[in-house]
Amino acid sequence: MVSEVLALSLNDSYWVVAEIASLNEHVTGHCYLELVEKNDAGNGTRNRVRIGGGDGGKFRAQARATIWRNTWAEIAPRFFSETGQRLNKGMKVLLEVKVTFHEVYGYSLNVSDIDPTYTLGDMARRRQEILQQLDDDGVLTLNKELTLPRPLQRIAVISAAGAAGYGDFCKQLDDSGFNFATQLFAATMQGSDVESSVIRALDRIATDLDSWDCVVIIRGGGSVADLNGFETYLLAANVAQFPLPILTGIGHERDDTVIDIVAHTRLKTPTAVAQFLIDRMSDELEIINDYEARLNAACTALLHQERQRFDRLSHRFERAASGFIAQQREHHLRLSNRMEISINRLLERKKHNLTLASERLLPNVQRQIERSRHKLQLIENTLKMAGPERILQMGYSITTDVSGHVIRTASELQPGTIIKTQLHDGIITSQTLM
């Protein structure tokens, strides 16, 4: 009865706006969905209805939905082709459904079509809301306003450890021949943990900002749907306000995420980021080579200029030196002539003075010799008068002990001492009795 009432009372199909709460692609090829309504989706068109309305994230309505194998095989690739993403949990969609009731399985919706443009519009709306909030907060362009350091050489990399994109990035830098310094700050790059994981990596980098010139967030390969993790306000706010320039290479050529928009430089892939860094270093090298060439040219010109100036100065110095030498030679010649004349005159005067002195000196020397001879005679006579022989002849004697010690007083003698007495004409040996 219920099935018949529904078949008679409802239209053949309705367009339903809902959020996918779960999606299960069965091995049989069928796809089973759980649809929910959290928020008011507004008035629809094309016989569009909503599964309830929402308030504060609470479900106002919930329904099971099925996309049968043949329909799923047609809908899934078309949706991916137009949106660049696969149908997934958390996605808001516009579905064409038929209401069914089964006596065993109960109420369900059979999906016959999907409108990809609605999902694209919803994604664009969410992104626009995030960007508007960042703009209202005054942080939307903060990272873009940073100046890329020169040279751009010390790179903090946020990527999944062991990811092929990270390996390609490092290999391309290594093969460039430039001396890049990189360090991996591992993070989850797909799934529900992208936001918190990347923010933690940024926080780790922020503890040592002076060690890095920029941050690179790269993700290679994977599903485009995995980019949803980068479409959050909190992650975008962290990227926009980070104090180092951030370069992104997390999608493909036609896929932009919110953090691509707020980051300093958006590039397509990890290898594109690597090429950007290599190009920057090549530009620096070209500038350095240009400076080197200009410096060499300037040095060569300056050396040539200075060589010419030194040549001119050397010629002037040579002429001045020759003139000065000739002048000094002439001056020295005049001085030598004057000195020769002066010396000859001085020698003549000295010779004349020596002649006069010799004439006066001879008589004086003779008189001095006579006086000295007379003094010596007197001294000789005095010495003879005071000599020991004459004293002994006058009756004096000299008394010594056997060792030759002169005895001056009797108290120096002991009884029995042998003494010698020197007289004028001989020596008397005696012994004391007292």
Secondary structure, 3 states (H helix, E strand, C coil): CHHHHHHHHCCCCEEEEEEEEEEEECCCCCEEEEEEECCCCCCCCCCEEECCCCECCECCEEEEEEECHHHHHHHHHHHHHHHCCCCCCCCEEEEEEEEEEECCCEEEEEEEEECHHHHHHHHHHHHHHHHHHHHHHCCCCCCCCCCCCCCCCEEEEEECCCCHHHHHHHHHHHHCCCCCEEEEEECCCCCCCHHHHHHHHHHHHHCCHHHCCEEEEECCCCCHHHHHHHCCHHHHHHHHCCCCCEEEECCCCCCCCHHHHHCCEECCCHHHHHHHHHHHHHHHHHHHHHHHHHHHHHHHHHHHHHHHHHHHHHHHHHHHHHHHHHHHHHHHHHHHHHHHHHHHHHHHHHHHHHHHHHHHHHHHHHHHHHHHHHHHHHHHHHHHHHCHHHHHHCCCCEEEECCCCECCCHHHCCCCCEEEEEECCEEEEEECCC
